Amino acid sequence: MKRNKLKNLFAIMAITLVTSVAVLPAAKASAAWLQADNGNWSYSEGDNSVYGWKSIDENWYFFDTNGFMKTGWLNDNGSWYYLASSGAMKTGWINDGASWYYLQSSGVMKTGWLNDNGSWYYLNSAGTMQTGLTAIDGKTYYLSESGAMKTGNITINGVNYTFAASGEEVTSTNASQNSTATTTTADSTTASTTDSSTTTSGGGSSAGGSGGSGGASGGSNSGTSTSYYKSLYGTWSLGDCVSSSMTSTTKFTPSDVDKATQIYGNEVTISSTGVSIPLYSISDIQTKEGTMTASEFKSNYNNVSLSDIGISGDSIKYIKVTGSGKNATIFISNSNDVYVLFSNLLYELEK
């Protein structure tokens, strides 16, 4: 009898132990950053790679269909986002090296009127912050170098203007018969022409934006009838890809290499209506042009110098082209060599 009770006790203990082991929670799969041999970053949770948007340590990241972390401009379902070189989604004011943009708290690029800390700014359909005299919906406004809308009495290029509290122009009077003023037409392909001006770098604390929108990126603000741009009308071909890191610290990815291989030698058409680049056409355009010094170029483009890309001289002309949610920058060297920068790739254009 005693032996049977002992057997029963052992049986009960064994069943209890097996049940306890069965209900133990599974060990949590570890999450980790992984860097491939080509430098690309991915993120895994256990054996599973992460794709799409992912919140990690209070920052949002985006991983493409290959699982690689994206940087720079990202179009996701028709909305534009900007991801820093670390991959973290940006919000607030940013400068992509040529223009200022505003990213909402969701990360989505803002267009139209923006009230930031009590100051009004206008961002065109490409998201570019506007400056100078700007025509919007048939009314003229003055947006300072920081982008902030101005009101009251202002003299611009020898012309006296009065702007209402709403920012609309009320009156304008010529202070000199030889003076002219320039009006930029926002989100339009027509505007009065203006002489090019030297680029001044953005940044600083003069703007009202929480991200420090500072000054505008400089250059004349104009439509498609700018002199540099018009001189390039015609058909070109894409030559060598001379840089892949001017707007991002990320070097060539497999998709970049594939793109560079696919479009080398293809035709590029520059006209009043847009820039047709293989895989990256821009329409409904606006242009902004000016001149950068060598030091400004290096500061604006990720520490890449003119000599790094085989350009001699202490300055370079530029044309910023925006439209249909895309942008490209065309450069003209002092020796009249022409380059185009888009999707983080800089190509030489050849006739």
Phi, psi and omega in degrees: 000312181298321180295320179296320179297321181294319177299316180298321180296314178298321180297316180297318180297319180296316179298318180298317181296315179298317180297319181297316180296322183295329184264004177297136180294145179292145180297136182292130180296135182281145177253143185205148170277139179230138178245127180282168180300331180276004177095349181288145179257144173224170182224131182235150173241099187069234180267002186255126174284152180263138178232153179075205182284141178211130176270122181228121179051045174071014173238148178263137179231158177234130180245129184285186185293344175269357181087006182272140178292135181266152173225164180078203182288139180226127173258113180239111180055039175089354178253141181263137177231161175233127182248127182295172179298338176281351183095345183291135178294134182265152171226164181081203183282137172222156174236125183269013180107343180224331184217161176262142179225161176235127180251124182292174183299335177280351184094347183288133178297134182272143170231162180083200181286142179225128172258113181237113181054038175090352178253144180262137178231157176234128180244123185288186186295340176269001179089356184286129177293132182267151176223164178081191176289122188227128178269122181229120180052042175081003179240149183257133179233159174244121179249121186294179180300332177279353182095347183288133179293137181252154176228169178090202183268125183220137175257124183233117180051041177081006178248130180271123180243150170236127180244132181292173179299335178280353180096348182287143176292132179258309180217160172213138183226132178290123175275340179216139181294339183264000183267147176227157176238154183246134177243125175270133176264110182290138178057038180221158179261006178234139178194160178289147183278161182209152176296146178292153177228158182290139180293139170241134185293145176285180177110185182090186186245016185284341182273164179273351185292145180295337179271004180071063186292342173055213179275166176289167183286356170093186182081166178284147181255111187208174178276205188279359184268025181288150189293315179300314185297315182298329181292347183258000181307136178136193182251131179237173172233147180284122177268218182292145171275110189263348177202146178231021185217029183280335180241006180203148176285348179288129178276192180307130169258167177305321180293326177295314180299317180298316180296315181299321180291319183294320191258357177303131178085352180287161181281145172235126180250128178245123182214180181292339183264347180164184177240121181259104178245136179307129179071002186202060181278146181238127180233174182050054194272160164232150180234151173222130184227160180179199180229134176251141169284166180299322181290323178294320178300313181296321180291322183282334189240059166058036176069016174275125182267165178300320180294332178299330182252017173080023180252127178265161180110169184253011178201167178207142176278148178223153173227114177271122182246124179230151178164152179050039176074011181233167176209154176212157177234129178255135180243142176235119181281171180295338177265012177069021169285143186242138180227153176230134180248121175206149179050038177070009180243130179252119180247150169275137176263137182235143177272000000 
